[in-house]
Amino acid sequence: MDTAAAAASVLEPATHREAIRVEDLHKSFGNLEVLKGVNLTAHQGDVVAIIGGSGSGKSTMLRCINFLETPSSGKIVIGGEDVAMRKDGSPSNQKQIERIRTKLAMVFQQFNLWTHRTLLENVIEVPVHVLKVPKAEAIERARELLERVGLGGKEDTFPAYLSGGQQQRAAIARALAVDPSAMLFDEPTSALDPELVGEVLTVIRDLAAEGRTMLLVTHEMKFAREVANNVVYLYQGRIEEQGPPAEVFGNPQSERLKQFLSSVA
Amino acid sequence: MTGLFELLGLGASAELLSLSGWGGNLLRGLANSLQIAFGAYGLGLVIGLFGAYGKLYGGKVTRDLLAIYTTVIRAVPELVLILILYYVGSDIINKISEGLGGGRVEINGVAAGIWVLGVVQGAYATEVLRGAIKAVPVGQIEAAKSYGMPAFMIMRRVTIPAMMSFAVPGLANLWLIATKDTALLAVVGFNELTLETRQAASSTRAYFTFFLAAGFLYLMVTLCSGAVFARVEKWARRGQPSLKGGTS
């Protein structure tokens, strides 16, 4: 941590400390400009729900934050630390991006558990091999986390033998195992059967309640309204509207958001 | 037992195949063959892994060079390659040795055999492993990236274990081909199983006996390999439900 960030952390209470800041983020795939200058700030403890139609760029934005996609231009600041970027938007310091990624735990739409490892192995993988936590300690913590997401007793099961909801809960346990400063959820319930959505949302709701910083790309409007303290509506690569859920959902200003909300309701 | 051999006219064969006689030579030939096959297979895997990664992630020059390597090696018959690589290889080594003021160098048959077959195996292994790496779902690698794993760790902890189930059948084929390609080294006078068999057979005129014995030895190698690879495949496929599954 540089001195400026250290000074800032002394001055500001923990909940107001900035966790993620995105400035003027652009991203193009070939000729297609998916993000056209997005600005977003999330403070510690914020739950930011990102909503929008398909192709609005919400997943792309989330993926740019940890550089799974290379931004075309813009600036990304994680925990007060600028991510060094080359002119083409790729991270210029691989060590820095790897360090930052360990603080941003990602939960994917398709779970992406490592299929050749058991649940326990999935959860301890990053702590043991990337964060160098002693193995016994990591295993103990992993058991607690699996218990917490309702998967106690499934430690030695391989992901393929579990339902989608169970796999996603295991993926959340894997994310929690790195003790992240922020969590990135990329449509965590979109690949699930309707009856399995609830169990995953329950886990996410608990995490929100304990004050975890989260960016949540979702199609679950009711859920977004309930857990988020900030809702961002993306339309064609721009933020069309944002604010507290009561305002965004209760009193939408733009015509497009009104239309969108009525179409998904 | 002896009576049965006599009855079938196999007494002479049993005598010919005794371990202190030609039979011992055959087994020594088999040991030489296996030594080369192991070495060449190992070398081929190393070349194949670098080749596959080079083809998938390398720069343009790397990819072009690898494309030339795999195309040429796979286009030319193994026998021709062995002759070329063996004689060219030993020629180059001798030229260098003479250039440095040394005399002619005796080429070690085992080392030469491993080198020659290893280069051939490497070309095929490159393609087997490239295909297997591409078959790994991209999400597996993205998950590793998103949790801050460095590239080499991703390869070691995620890509290689995840691709194994796709690679094992192809790699098992390559191993069996390696064991049998050792026979081609007979043309450069290396004492592997086939050459030993031919020498035994032409010295005793018992062609049928010796070639049948050699065939039996090759078959044993294949059967043992099959058992080993079945276990390896089972291990590589851990975590994946059986394709048969269900009650069919």
Interface residues (C-beta under 8 A of the other chain):
Chain A: N66 L68 Q94 I97 E98 R99 I100 R101 T102 L104 A105 M106 F108 Q110 F111 N112 L113 W114 T115 H116 R117 T118 E125 V126 H129 V130 F158 P159 A160 Y161 V178
Chain B: P137 G139 Q140 E142 A143 A144 K145 S146 Y147 G148 M149 P150 M153 R157 V158 P161 A162 M164 S165 R238 G239 Q240 P241
